[in-house]
Amino acid sequence: MASARLRSFAWTTTASDWARQQIAGMIRQFEESGTDIVEIVDCRFSTAVQNAALERLAGAGLSGVISLPVGNAAVADAHRAVVRSGASLVLLDNAPAGLAPGLDYVCVVSADNFGLGQIAAELLSPCLPQGSLAGIISYGSDFFATQQREIAFRKWMGQNRPDIGLKAARFTDVNLVAPIVDGLIAGNLGLAGLFAVWDAPAMQAVAALKSRMRSLPITTVDLGNEVAIEMARGGPVKGLGAQQPYDQGMTAATALLQCLAGRPPSCWIALPGLRVTQSTLVDAYQKVWHTKPPHDLMAALGRPS
């Protein structure tokens, strides 16, 4: 596959631990196959940025593109433009509205986002007193993965803890979560716990709680370094559902390489989530990150690194 010209497309932001791990997995798989990676694009959670980048990619004469759509219908036409250019398209987490497998894209490689939301609900439940209120820190954009997590969280609570009330606070800018969480806390004095749809907003929720000198149990999704250390310290983060981004990146790259070799993969490939608590943190970190936990994490656990 050395002659293939590929573009590894970093869909939301390259700043998160999750994104860096997926990119690392893709790079490893492509480098081992001798395949060129032409560019990695940071879309900064913007549909406009992603659309412009996809239109540019469509004219670049590429063999393949990997993309995580940052929206749904708003980015569908730009993804179609890539396919019309002759490039094979592998999607991460979701397919934009109207795109068909085998026709508009090769496959979707995803975590089990519904399962991740269930894990977060299951881990938060023991921390919630009977008849109390749980907050959901929800992403306000049209994004399939986080929607699935919230749906699963709500469904699990409805089936297993019908006594718990749910109150959502939605954000659209991940850098402005703390004041939204602060407003949720101020307006709901009976709040007993929080679920954040991924780890970055969860850490902003931690900051909002600390500014109010309060402590509420939090569960979330993704095992980033900050949230791992917070959990190790015995702070508000009590558990999470972890994706396996490095393995997802390798799987997406493999799927694209198979397609270019004339062996199309299954149209949907889902990797299971990992149930992570403080007691399983070290083993989970090694599985997710494919490396030993950092010194700061081990120190927070009171263990030698």
C-alpha positions, -999 to +999 in steps of 0.1 A: +000+000+000+030+023-002+016+041-033-017+051-015-020+088-006-041+090+025-053+119+047-059+111+083-086+136+093-089+147+129-125+155+133-131+175+165-099+187+181-064+174+183-060+188+218-078+161+238-062+129+251-088+109+233-080+125+199-043+121+204-047+084+211-068+078+181-043+096+159-015+076+174-033+044+166-039+054+130-003+066+125+011+033+138-011+012+115-004+034+084+034+035+091+036-002+095+019-007+061+041+019+044+012+042+037+017+080+035-003+103+059-006+135+040-022+157+067-041+158+100-068+184+102-081+199+135-117+210+130-121+227+164-156+213+168-168+235+139-190+222+111-179+251+089-142+243+094-149+206+087-169+214+055-142+236+042-115+210+049-135+182+032-141+203+001-104+209-001-096+172+004-120+163-024-097+181-048-065+166-035-064+133-054-064+112-023-069+074-020-087+076+013-099+099+041-108+091+077-133+115+093-153+119+125-182+141+114-187+170+139-224+172+130-251+154+111-270+169+082-248+200+082-217+180+071-233+154+049-228+171+015-191+178+022-185+141+030-203+132-002-179+154-021-150+134-008-166+102-020-174+117-054-137+126-058-129+088-058-115+086-023-126+058+001-142+072+032-140+057+067-161+074+094-156+074+131-185+073+156-214+082+132-225+087+096-241+120+086-278+120+076-285+103+043-251+086+037-253+049+030-228+022+038-210+007+008-221+036-013-211+068+004-187+054+029-167+022+036-177+017+073-182+034+106-157+025+134-171+034+168-171+028+205-203+014+219-215+048+230-248+035+242-230+011+264-207+038+277-237+058+288-251+028+306-218+022+324-218+059+336-254+055+349-246+022+367-216+037+384-234+069+395-264+051+409-249+039+442-239+075+450-275+088+446-298+089+477-334+077+472-355+103+455-326+127+447-317+146+415-289+139+390-276+165+366-266+157+330-239+179+314-250+175+278-235+185+245-259+208+227-248+201+192-262+175+168-235+148+176-245+112+175-220+098+200-229+121+229-266+118+221-263+080+224-245+083+258-272+107+272-301+085+258-285+054+274-279+072+307-315+084+309-329+049+299-308+031+325-319+055+352-355+052+341-354+014+343-333+009+373-337+042+394-371+056+386-369+075+419-341+097+405-350+130+388-329+142+359-320+178+350-299+186+319-276+216+313-264+219+277-232+234+264-219+241+229-184+253+237-163+229+257-143+258+271-174+274+286-188+244+306-179+256+341-204+285+343-231+263+329-224+237+355-223+265+381-258+276+371-271+240+373-257+237+408-271+271+419-305+264+405-309+229+419-299+227+456-310+191+458-286+180+432-269+148+443-247+138+414-236+146+378-230+128+345-209+145+319-209+132+283-171+132+281-141+139+303-133+175+294-166+189+305-164+165+336-132+183+346-148+217+342-177+204+364-150+195+390-136+230+388-171+245+393-177+223+423-144+233+439-152+270+434-183+265+454-165+243+480-189+215+472-184+178+463-208+158+442-201+124+427-195+126+389-193+099+363-183+104+327-169+089+295-132+087+284-101+080+304-080+111+299-051+119+321-067+147+341-098+127+349-077+097+357-056+116+382-088+132+398-102+097+402-070+084+417-070+112+443-104+101+455-120+133+442-156+138+428-150+115+397-162+081+409-161+061+377-164+063+339-169+043+308-137+043+288-134+042+251-104+025+235-092+053+212-058+039+203-074+006+192-102+025+175-076+044+155-058+012+145-091-004+135-101+026+114-068+026+096-070-012+090-105-008+076-094+018+051-064-003+041-085-034+036-109-014+014-080-001-008-068-037-011-102-048-025-113-064+008-141-041+022-146-046+059-180-048+078-200-016+074-201-012+113-173-020+137-179-012+174-154-016+202-167-022+237-163+003+265-144-004+297-159+000+332-134+020+352-133+028+389-105+037+412-098+001+420-095-008+383-078+024+372-042+011+367-052-019+346-077+002+326-051+029+319-026+004+306-053-011+283-065+022+270-032+040+267-009+010+258+016+023+283+023+024+320+004+050+341+023+083+346+041+091+378+014+117+388-013+091+386+005+065+406+015+091+432-022+101+435-030+064+442-001+063+468+017+036+448+052+035+434+055+043+397 
